[in-house]
Amino acid sequence: MKRHISNLPITLFCLHGNHEARPETISSYELSTFFGGQVYIEKSYPNIIFAKDAEIYDIEGKKTLVIGGAYSIDKDYRLTMGYKWFPDEQPTKELKNKCMDIVNSKKIDIILSHTGPKKFEPVECFLPFVDQTAVDKTTEEFLDKLEAVKNYNQWYFGHYHTDKKLLADNKEINILFNDIKEF
């Protein structure tokens, strides 16, 4: 997939999700600068760029905060089947604190995260066979606290495999899966 993407005339700006190793733990990634913030890039694939969590990027003149990671609802299945699971898939307490400090001290235009605040979860998309009481929601609960500061204009996240637009307190919330939005 990386070889294919590297041949396309695009730059792919990625956020860490779940089901994957964090780029800072992979030896082939190096720190670089992009959009005025630190990013992770592999020399072999310079057009595939991974955002660093808790960084602020200047994208098209918009201050953009990035927060990757989420809990894998299929963690037990993955472990039972011998599939990879990464214990650091969710943001650390230090990353959460840094993000909270940022939104408390700076006006942010856009927040990009893998998962979103719990209050915006598209519960209609939840898989019926997954016991939601067993799902670790600490990242979503943290994002609720971050959202409560109301120091942003727009929020984009994926994770839920659906497309949905919400308005909350004059803030635009976009859950993206297939949709593509121009920044």
Buried (B, 14 or more C-beta within 10 A) or exposed (E): EEEEEBEEEEEEBBBBBBBBEBBBEEEEBEEEEBBEBBBBBBEEBEBBBBBBBBBBBEBEEBBBBBBBBBBBBBBEEBEEEEEEBBEEBBBEEEBBEBBBEBBEEEEBBBBBBBBBBBBBBBEEEEEEEEEEEEEBBEBBEBBBBBBEEEBBBBBBBBBBEBBBEBEEEEBBBBBBEEEEEEE
